[in-house]
Amino acid sequence: MTRTTNARITGFTFLLYIAAGVGSMAGLSRNALANVTLSLLMCFSALTLGVTLYAITRDEDRDIAMFGLACRVAEGVLGAAFMPIRLALPAVGASASTASEAQAALDAILTSARGSNILVSAIFFAAGSTAFCWLLLRGRMIPSLLAWLGVLASVLLVISLPLQLARVIDGGFATFVWLPMAVFEVAFALWLIARGSSLPAVKPPFQSAE
């Protein structure tokens, strides 16, 4: 695919990814069908973004772009791997309300594990985002202000998410560190959809003089 096509796919996938995430946080996932749908959308969106962003940035630095792709793949796989446990949580919670303390303890453990799984997945997201945003900035593929916002928002998450996982900072504060990333992703998605054709052309392969 051309860079323009990859850019448009990236833009629309970002919006789908954001919508699925907002829907999940809003509580729409209490319904089993909605839970599965939103989770799968986020997992496949992460994989799609890894592939398309790699295609866009690989000519700037293939190794860094591959690292970004690997991180987004890890994000998607981690989310999918925990999905069966997510689906089992409502049933475990219902049985724990009328059964033994052991079941209640199991419910608490699974709920805590779910939160940790989300944070670990988010750490891979942040690392991949840092790699891709750095390449976008270095290659001057998007407006500098937007690229810098992406780099800083990603680095902020790389620093804060492990601290949240280690219980150094609480979830209330951690919510605010996502705001710069949310602004960047929406602005970046809209820019790609509207101006994707403005991305620099793919660099020709180097040929040594003979």
DRENDO-1510 file (C-alpha; in Angstrom, 1 decimal, always signed):
<recs>
REC; n; res; u; v; w
REC; 1; MET; +0.0; +0.0; +0.0 .
REC; 2; THR; +1.1; +3.6; -0.5 .
REC; 3; ARG; +1.9; +5.9; +2.3 .
REC; 4; THR; -1.3; +7.9; +1.7 .
REC; 5; THR; -3.4; +4.7; +2.0 .
REC; 6; ASN; -1.6; +3.7; +5.2 .
REC; 7; ALA; -2.1; +7.2; +6.6 .
REC; 8; ARG; -5.8; +7.2; +6.0 .
REC; 9; ILE; -6.1; +3.7; +7.5 .
REC; 10; THR; -4.1; +4.9; +10.5 .
REC; 11; GLY; -6.4; +7.9; +11.0 .
REC; 12; PHE; -9.6; +6.0; +10.9 .
REC; 13; THR; -8.2; +3.2; +13.0 .
REC; 14; PHE; -7.1; +5.7; +15.7 .
REC; 15; LEU; -10.7; +7.0; +15.9 .
REC; 16; LEU; -12.1; +3.5; +16.1 .
REC; 17; TYR; -9.5; +2.7; +18.8 .
REC; 18; ILE; -10.5; +5.8; +20.8 .
REC; 19; ALA; -14.2; +5.2; +20.4 .
REC; 20; ALA; -13.8; +1.6; +21.6 .
REC; 21; GLY; -11.7; +2.7; +24.6 .
REC; 22; VAL; -14.2; +5.4; +25.6 .
REC; 23; GLY; -17.1; +2.9; +25.3 .
REC; 24; SER; -15.3; +0.4; +27.5 .
REC; 25; MET; -14.6; +3.0; +30.2 .
REC; 26; ALA; -18.2; +4.3; +30.0 .
REC; 27; GLY; -19.4; +1.0; +31.2 .
REC; 28; LEU; -20.8; -0.3; +27.9 .
REC; 29; SER; -18.8; -3.5; +28.4 .
REC; 30; ARG; -21.1; -4.7; +31.2 .
REC; 31; ASN; -23.0; -6.4; +28.5 .
REC; 32; ALA; -21.2; -9.6; +27.4 .
REC; 33; LEU; -21.6; -9.0; +23.7 .
REC; 34; ALA; -20.4; -5.4; +24.0 .
REC; 35; ASN; -17.5; -6.5; +26.2 .
REC; 36; VAL; -16.3; -9.0; +23.5 .
REC; 37; THR; -16.9; -6.5; +20.6 .
REC; 38; LEU; -15.1; -3.6; +22.3 .
REC; 39; SER; -12.2; -5.8; +23.4 .
REC; 40; LEU; -11.7; -7.3; +20.0 .
REC; 41; LEU; -11.9; -3.9; +18.3 .
REC; 42; MET; -9.2; -2.5; +20.6 .
REC; 43; CYS; -7.0; -5.6; +20.0 .
REC; 44; PHE; -7.3; -5.5; +16.3 .
REC; 45; SER; -6.9; -1.7; +16.2 .
REC; 46; ALA; -3.6; -2.0; +18.1 .
REC; 47; LEU; -2.4; -4.6; +15.6 .
REC; 48; THR; -3.5; -2.5; +12.6 .
REC; 49; LEU; -1.9; +0.6; +14.0 .
REC; 50; GLY; +1.4; -1.2; +14.5 .
REC; 51; VAL; +1.5; -2.4; +10.9 .
REC; 52; THR; +0.4; +0.9; +9.3 .
REC; 53; LEU; +2.6; +3.1; +11.5 .
REC; 54; TYR; +5.6; +0.8; +10.8 .
REC; 55; ALA; +4.9; +1.2; +7.0 .
REC; 56; ILE; +4.8; +4.9; +7.4 .
REC; 57; THR; +8.0; +5.3; +9.5 .
REC; 58; ARG; +10.2; +2.4; +8.5 .
REC; 59; ASP; +12.2; +4.4; +6.0 .
REC; 60; GLU; +13.3; +6.8; +8.7 .
REC; 61; ASP; +14.7; +4.0; +10.9 .
REC; 62; ARG; +13.7; +0.4; +10.3 .
REC; 63; ASP; +14.9; -0.9; +13.7 .
REC; 64; ILE; +13.1; +1.7; +15.8 .
REC; 65; ALA; +9.9; +1.2; +13.6 .
REC; 66; MET; +10.2; -2.5; +14.2 .
REC; 67; PHE; +10.4; -1.9; +17.9 .
REC; 68; GLY; +7.2; +0.2; +17.7 .
REC; 69; LEU; +5.5; -2.5; +15.8 .
REC; 70; ALA; +6.5; -5.2; +18.3 .
REC; 71; CYS; +5.2; -3.1; +21.2 .
REC; 72; ARG; +1.8; -2.6; +19.5 .
REC; 73; VAL; +1.6; -6.3; +18.7 .
REC; 74; ALA; +2.3; -7.1; +22.4 .
REC; 75; GLU; -0.4; -4.6; +23.4 .
REC; 76; GLY; -3.0; -6.3; +21.2 .
REC; 77; VAL; -1.9; -9.9; +22.2 .
REC; 78; LEU; -2.0; -9.1; +25.9 .
REC; 79; GLY; -5.5; -7.6; +25.6 .
REC; 80; ALA; -6.7; -10.7; +23.7 .
REC; 81; ALA; -5.0; -13.2; +26.1 .
REC; 82; PHE; -6.9; -11.8; +29.1 .
REC; 83; MET; -10.3; -11.7; +27.4 .
REC; 84; PRO; -11.5; -15.1; +28.6 .
REC; 85; ILE; -10.9; -14.0; +32.2 .
REC; 86; ARG; -12.7; -10.7; +31.7 .
REC; 87; LEU; -15.7; -12.6; +30.5 .
REC; 88; ALA; -15.5; -14.9; +33.5 .
REC; 89; LEU; -15.4; -12.1; +36.0 .
REC; 90; PRO; -19.2; -11.4; +36.1 .
REC; 91; ALA; -20.0; -15.0; +36.7 .
REC; 92; VAL; -17.4; -15.3; +39.4 .
REC; 93; GLY; -18.6; -12.1; +41.1 .
REC; 94; ALA; -22.2; -13.4; +41.1 .
REC; 95; SER; -21.3; -16.7; +42.7 .
REC; 96; ALA; -19.0; -15.0; +45.2 .
REC; 97; SER; -21.9; -12.9; +46.5 .
REC; 98; THR; -23.7; -16.1; +47.8 .
REC; 99; ALA; -20.8; -18.6; +48.2 .
REC; 100; SER; -17.6; -19.0; +50.2 .
REC; 101; GLU; -15.0; -16.5; +51.2 .
REC; 102; ALA; -12.6; -18.4; +48.9 .
REC; 103; GLN; -14.7; -17.5; +45.9 .
REC; 104; ALA; -14.8; -13.9; +47.0 .
REC; 105; ALA; -11.0; -13.9; +47.3 .
REC; 106; LEU; -10.7; -15.4; +43.8 .
REC; 107; ASP; -13.0; -12.6; +42.5 .
REC; 108; ALA; -10.7; -10.0; +44.1 .
REC; 109; ILE; -7.6; -11.6; +42.6 .
REC; 110; LEU; -9.0; -11.8; +39.1 .
REC; 111; THR; -10.2; -8.2; +39.3 .
REC; 112; SER; -6.8; -7.0; +40.4 .
REC; 113; ALA; -5.1; -9.1; +37.7 .
REC; 114; ARG; -7.4; -7.5; +35.1 .
REC; 115; GLY; -6.3; -4.0; +36.2 .
REC; 116; SER; -2.6; -5.0; +36.1 .
REC; 117; ASN; -3.1; -6.6; +32.6 .
REC; 118; ILE; -4.6; -3.3; +31.4 .
REC; 119; LEU; -1.6; -1.4; +32.8 .
REC; 120; VAL; +1.0; -3.7; +31.3 .
REC; 121; SER; -0.7; -3.5; +27.9 .
REC; 122; ALA; -0.8; +0.3; +28.2 .
REC; 123; ILE; +3.0; +0.3; +28.9 .
REC; 124; PHE; +3.6; -1.5; +25.7 .
REC; 125; PHE; +1.3; +1.0; +24.0 .
REC; 126; ALA; +3.2; +3.9; +25.4 .
REC; 127; ALA; +6.6; +2.5; +24.4 .
REC; 128; GLY; +5.4; +1.8; +20.8 .
REC; 129; SER; +3.9; +5.3; +20.6 .
REC; 130; THR; +7.1; +6.9; +21.8 .
REC; 131; ALA; +9.1; +5.1; +19.0 .
REC; 132; PHE; +6.6; +6.0; +16.2 .
REC; 133; CYS; +6.2; +9.6; +17.4 .
REC; 134; TRP; +10.0; +10.1; +17.5 .
REC; 135; LEU; +10.3; +8.8; +14.0 .
REC; 136; LEU; +7.5; +11.1; +12.8 .
REC; 137; LEU; +9.3; +14.0; +14.5 .
REC; 138; ARG; +12.7; +13.1; +13.2 .
REC; 139; GLY; +11.5; +12.6; +9.6 .
REC; 140; ARG; +9.3; +15.8; +9.7 .
REC; 141; MET; +6.4; +13.7; +8.4 .
REC; 142; ILE; +3.8; +15.7; +10.4 .
REC; 143; PRO; +3.7; +19.2; +11.8 .
REC; 144; SER; +6.5; +19.6; +14.4 .
REC; 145; LEU; +4.1; +20.8; +17.2 .
REC; 146; LEU; +1.9; +17.8; +16.7 .
REC; 147; ALA; +4.9; +15.4; +16.6 .
REC; 148; TRP; +6.4; +17.0; +19.8 .
REC; 149; LEU; +3.0; +16.6; +21.5 .
REC; 150; GLY; +3.0; +12.9; +20.6 .
REC; 151; VAL; +6.6; +12.4; +21.9 .
REC; 152; LEU; +6.0; +14.2; +25.2 .
REC; 153; ALA; +2.6; +12.6; +25.8 .
REC; 154; SER; +4.1; +9.1; +25.1 .
REC; 155; VAL; +7.1; +9.7; +27.4 .
REC; 156; LEU; +4.8; +10.9; +30.1 .
REC; 157; LEU; +2.9; +7.6; +30.0 .
REC; 158; VAL; +6.2; +5.6; +29.8 .
REC; 159; ILE; +7.2; +7.2; +33.1 .
REC; 160; SER; +3.8; +7.2; +34.9 .
REC; 161; LEU; +2.3; +3.9; +34.0 .
REC; 162; PRO; +5.0; +1.7; +35.6 .
REC; 163; LEU; +4.7; +3.9; +38.7 .
REC; 164; GLN; +0.9; +3.3; +38.7 .
REC; 165; LEU; +1.6; -0.5; +38.3 .
REC; 166; ALA; +3.9; -0.3; +41.3 .
REC; 167; ARG; +1.2; +1.5; +43.3 .
REC; 168; VAL; +3.4; +4.6; +43.7 .
REC; 169; ILE; +0.7; +6.8; +42.2 .
REC; 170; ASP; -3.0; +6.3; +42.3 .
REC; 171; GLY; -5.5; +5.8; +39.5 .
REC; 172; GLY; -7.0; +9.3; +40.0 .
REC; 173; PHE; -3.8; +11.1; +39.2 .
REC; 174; ALA; -3.0; +8.6; +36.4 .
REC; 175; THR; -6.2; +9.5; +34.6 .
REC; 176; PHE; -4.9; +13.0; +33.9 .
REC; 177; VAL; -1.7; +11.8; +32.3 .
REC; 178; TRP; -3.8; +10.3; +29.5 .
REC; 179; LEU; -5.2; +13.7; +28.5 .
REC; 180; PRO; -2.2; +14.8; +26.4 .
REC; 181; MET; -2.2; +11.5; +24.6 .
REC; 182; ALA; -6.0; +11.8; +23.9 .
REC; 183; VAL; -5.5; +15.2; +22.4 .
REC; 184; PHE; -2.6; +14.0; +20.3 .
REC; 185; GLU; -4.4; +10.9; +19.0 .
REC; 186; VAL; -7.5; +12.8; +17.9 .
REC; 187; ALA; -5.5; +15.6; +16.3 .
REC; 188; PHE; -3.2; +13.1; +14.6 .
REC; 189; ALA; -6.0; +11.0; +13.3 .
REC; 190; LEU; -7.9; +14.0; +11.8 .
REC; 191; TRP; -4.6; +15.3; +10.3 .
REC; 192; LEU; -3.9; +11.9; +8.7 .
REC; 193; ILE; -7.4; +11.6; +7.2 .
REC; 194; ALA; -7.4; +15.2; +5.9 .
REC; 195; ARG; -3.7; +15.5; +4.9 .
REC; 196; GLY; -2.4; +12.0; +4.6 .
REC; 197; SER; -1.3; +12.7; +1.0 .
REC; 198; SER; +1.1; +15.3; +2.4 .
REC; 199; LEU; +3.4; +12.7; +3.9 .
REC; 200; PRO; +6.9; +12.7; +2.4 .
REC; 201; ALA; +7.4; +10.2; -0.4 .
REC; 202; VAL; +9.1; +6.9; +0.4 .
REC; 203; LYS; +12.9; +7.3; +0.2 .
REC; 204; PRO; +14.4; +5.3; -2.7 .
REC; 205; PRO; +16.8; +2.5; -1.7 .
REC; 206; PHE; +20.4; +3.4; -1.4 .
REC; 207; GLN; +22.5; +2.3; -4.4 .
REC; 208; SER; +26.3; +2.4; -4.2 .
REC; 209; ALA; +28.2; +3.8; -7.2 .
REC; 210; GLU; +30.0; +1.2; -9.2 .
</recs>
